[in-house]
């Protein structure tokens, strides 16, 4: 059977079969519109997608989406984000993932992609391919309802043991107690607006330190990731300015299950923790976020900029736990000067499907 497995670059006609395979494993409803948005609408170009077939049936998928990165000095780098890592359960243990990636790497080099990065809960296969795992995300939660929060968090791991579920209940209760302190703070008057913010323009670069880099969050990317996202049209932005200068910007969305996600924060260096806390108190009280039983945030502590976000949100009553997804990194150029420990990240780099 193994000698009948074929590895090839996917074509446009394969999309329906790819979605059927994906939906069968994830019990999802990804259709062609969602596929085209996620994989073929990136400002940096269309996806490089590889499939494994056995007797003309897809049994494995792996792809890289081209993404532009930018530095503090506005240098542009072409990278690739690893996605759709899937192998049919009955065909695992046959090095299918490794063989798909061998073909994928060849195609990435043809497209001049300098590095591949992404997120995974299955680290071992990536390590076998010489990927680095320099850090992990931290899960930050703000709890308005401990009962609903624990039910929601438990649903993320339905097969977990009773002891694990009990820990989730205690975590939710503890996080709720910590979060409750924010509600005792008086709400200051903030002159806010909901103007769409581009975080990479001639006048603004959200990348603060000289040696750091991150996604290029310009008009093209924000249109792709936020405006045209078929999974959610609930994205909101709230900004705080003083004397014409942008001090704080919070981009968030809310799921139908009333889970809020803080997608990206912009915090000026002049903002104090107490000022930020009052602003967060204000938007949690006066925006749609007040209806959420749980508000989540992807936290990272590998860059100074990301560490500051955790510190500011902890001051607001968020609880952070080391239960986050692994970040993977593979340079494709020998002389690549980018260090993954300098990659400024937010939930903007997630798939955007929640």
PyMOL commands that set and color helices and strands:
alter all, ss='L'
color gray80, all
select helices_A, chain A and resi 2-4+12-26+32-40+89-91+96-110+123-128+146-155+162-184+219-227+273-286+288-291+304-315+340-342+347-349
alter helices_A, ss='H'
color red, helices_A
select strands_A, chain A and resi 5-9+48-54+57-71+76-87+115-120+132-136+138-143+192-193+213-215+236-242+245-254+259-267+294-299+319-321+326-331+343-344
alter strands_A, ss='S'
color yellow, strands_A
deselect
rebuild
show_as cartoon
